[in-house]
Amino acid sequence: MKKNSSPCFFEADPKKAIAELGKEKLLQIFKQMLLIRNFEIRGEQAYQQGKIGGFYHSYMGQEAIQVGCVAAVGPDHWFTTTYRCHALALLLGVTPNEAMAELYGRSTGNAMGRGGSMHLYADRMLGGLAIVGGHVPIATGAAFSIKYLKVKKRASFCFLGEGAVVQGAVHESLNLAALWNLPCVYVIENNQWGMGTAVSRAVCIEPIAENLAKAYGIQAYTVDGSDFFHCYALFQKVLGEVLKNSRPILIEAVTERFRGHSISDPALYRTKEQLAHYMQEKDPILPLKKALIHEKILTDEQFKELDKEQKEIVLKAMKFADESPWPDPMSLEQGVFAPEEPECKS
C-alpha cells in the first residue's frame, strides 16, 4: 500500500538573502536565470531547424534550483548532473559560445563536438551524464575523494531526477555515503514526470527525500524548487551542515518542467490548461523579478533590457556555432585509450 504524507517544506525570509547578496550579485543571479531561459528557448529552435542532432532536454521551469545552489555554495565544489545539463554548465563557467557549439556538434564545442546536448563538462563539473542514475556513484566517488584526500571546505553536489530514485545505483550510493560519512548532497529535482510517467505511479512513497532518508539515517529537506530564495537559503544551510558533520544530505526540490521530457516528447499527459497555469504560477523567474522590483533593484524597463541582452548573447552564440568548423574525421580516435595489440610472432 502506498503511504503518502505532506512534505515539510523548507522556507526562508527573502529579505535576509537580499540583504546578504546585495544589488550587484542579485542582478548577476537574475541575468544567469535569464541566460539559461533564453539559451533553452533558442536551443530548441535550432533543434527544430535541424541544426542540433541527438536528444535535447530543456531545463526551463527548473532554473531556481541550480542557480540557487551555485549562488549559495560557490563554484569550487564537485558537481554532477543528468543529461538535462545546459544550465549547470553555464553556471560553472562554460561559455554560451562553447555550449551552443557543442549542441551543434562543432569542433569549437565544449567537448569538441563529441558530446552533444547531454554531455557538457566544466572544470568542477564531472559531466552531464545520460544513464539514468548512473552518475550518482560518480558524485559519491567525488565525495569519497574529498574525504580521502582531506580536502577542506569542499563537498560533492549531485542532481538527479525523481525517476532515478528507484535505480539500484542510487540506493547503493546512498548506503555507502551514509556508511562512510561522505560529504555529498544529493538533490532530487522532482519535476513530477519520469519521462511521461507521473511520479505517483512510479515511486511508492512520497515525499521522496524525507522518507528515503530515513532508511539510510541521514538528514533530508524538501524545498519549493521554483523559489530562488528558498533554494538559496537551503543550499547555504546544507553546505554548512555537510562541512561540519561530513554526512550526506538528501534534498527534494519540487518543481515542474515547462517542456516534455525531451524535445521529441509532446507532453500529452498534461493538458494545455494545466501547463499554462503552472507556467503562470510557478515560473521561477517571476518571483525573483517581483522581489527585485519591490526592493527597487530592478524596474520593468530594466528587466526588458536585461532579457534582450541575454537573448543577444545567445543569438551570437548560435552564429558562432553556425560558423564553427565540423570536427576533423581524422581526430575521431583522439582521446580514446586502449592497450596496443602485441606483435604477432609467427
Secondary structure as the mmCIF struct_conf table of DSSP 4:
data_model
#
loop_
_struct_conf.conf_type_id
_struct_conf.id
_struct_conf.beg_label_comp_id
_struct_conf.beg_label_asym_id
_struct_conf.beg_label_seq_id
_struct_conf.end_label_comp_id
_struct_conf.end_label_asym_id
_struct_conf.end_label_seq_id
STRN STRN1 LYS A 3 ASN A 4
STRN STRN2 PHE A 9 PHE A 10
HELX_RH_AL_P HELX_RH_AL_P1 PRO A 14 GLN A 48
TURN_TY1_P TURN_TY1_P1 GLN A 49 GLY A 50
BEND BEND1 LYS A 51 ILE A 52
BEND BEND2 GLY A 54 GLY A 54
TURN_TY1_P TURN_TY1_P2 MET A 60 GLY A 61
HELX_RH_AL_P HELX_RH_AL_P2 GLU A 63 VAL A 73
BEND BEND3 PRO A 75 HIS A 77
STRN STRN3 TRP A 78 THR A 81
BEND BEND4 TYR A 83 TYR A 83
HELX_RH_AL_P HELX_RH_AL_P3 HIS A 86 LEU A 91
TURN_TY1_P TURN_TY1_P3 LEU A 92 GLY A 93
HELX_RH_AL_P HELX_RH_AL_P4 PRO A 96 LEU A 103
TURN_TY1_P TURN_TY1_P4 TYR A 104 GLY A 105
TURN_TY1_P TURN_TY1_P5 SER A 107 THR A 108
BEND BEND5 GLY A 109 GLY A 109
TURN_TY1_P TURN_TY1_P6 ASN A 110 GLY A 113
BEND BEND6 ARG A 114 GLY A 115
HELX_RH_3T_P HELX_RH_3T_P1 GLY A 116 MET A 118
STRN STRN4 ALA A 122 ALA A 122
TURN_TY1_P TURN_TY1_P7 ASP A 123 ARG A 124
STRN STRN5 MET A 125 GLY A 128
BEND BEND7 ILE A 131 ILE A 131
TURN_TY1_P TURN_TY1_P8 VAL A 132 HIS A 135
HELX_RH_AL_P HELX_RH_AL_P5 VAL A 136 TYR A 148
TURN_TY1_P TURN_TY1_P9 LEU A 149 LYS A 150
TURN_TY1_P TURN_TY1_P10 LYS A 152 LYS A 153
STRN STRN6 SER A 156 GLY A 161
HELX_RH_3T_P HELX_RH_3T_P2 GLU A 162 VAL A 166
BEND BEND8 GLN A 167 GLN A 167
HELX_RH_AL_P HELX_RH_AL_P6 GLY A 168 LEU A 179
TURN_TY1_P TURN_TY1_P11 TRP A 180 ASN A 181
STRN STRN7 CYS A 184 ASN A 190
BEND BEND9 GLN A 192 GLN A 192
STRN STRN8 TRP A 193 GLY A 194
TURN_TY1_P TURN_TY1_P12 MET A 195 GLY A 196
STRN STRN9 THR A 197 ALA A 198
HELX_RH_3T_P HELX_RH_3T_P3 VAL A 199 ARG A 201
TURN_TY1_P TURN_TY1_P13 ALA A 202 ALA A 202
BEND BEND10 CYS A 204 CYS A 204
STRN STRN10 ILE A 205 GLU A 206
BEND BEND11 PRO A 207 PRO A 207
HELX_RH_AL_P HELX_RH_AL_P7 ILE A 208 TYR A 216
TURN_TY1_P TURN_TY1_P14 GLY A 217 GLY A 217
STRN STRN11 GLN A 219 ASP A 224
TURN_TY1_P TURN_TY1_P15 GLY A 225 SER A 226
HELX_RH_AL_P HELX_RH_AL_P8 PHE A 228 ASN A 245
STRN STRN12 ILE A 249 VAL A 254
BEND BEND12 PHE A 258 ARG A 259
BEND BEND13 HIS A 261 SER A 262
TURN_TY1_P TURN_TY1_P16 ILE A 263 SER A 264
TURN_TY1_P TURN_TY1_P17 LEU A 268 TYR A 269
BEND BEND14 ARG A 270 ARG A 270
HELX_RH_AL_P HELX_RH_AL_P9 LYS A 272 GLU A 281
TURN_TY1_P TURN_TY1_P18 PRO A 284 PRO A 284
HELX_RH_AL_P HELX_RH_AL_P10 ILE A 285 HIS A 294
TURN_TY1_P TURN_TY1_P19 GLU A 295 LYS A 296
BEND BEND15 ILE A 297 ILE A 297
HELX_RH_AL_P HELX_RH_AL_P11 ASP A 300 GLU A 323
BEND BEND16 SER A 324 SER A 324
HELX_LH_PP_P HELX_LH_PP_P1 PRO A 325 ASP A 328
HELX_RH_3T_P HELX_RH_3T_P4 PRO A 329 SER A 331
TURN_TY1_P TURN_TY1_P20 LEU A 332 GLY A 335
HELX_LH_PP_P HELX_LH_PP_P2 PRO A 339 LYS A 345
#
